[in-house]
């Protein structure tokens, strides 16, 4: 019996990378709309207009700081949990 392979199996890496780029682009747009990052339009190497994220804004820096503290607390809890098992 032969395995059923989709006809475009060789395109999966390309399809996946396009999907990842699209999700990243959408996330960057949301961050810019929230005012967390700033972007400008610039010419790319191949002479196309491209949106370039150039700076993190103050609200974005504060959110990043809060996230860092939350992750540090979480890492501390995981560390205590692992130490108590051993």
Secondary structure as UniProt FT lines:
FT   TURN            7..8
FT   HELIX           9..11
FT   HELIX           12..34
FT   STRAND          37..43
FT   TURN            45..46
FT   STRAND          49..56
FT   HELIX           58..85
//
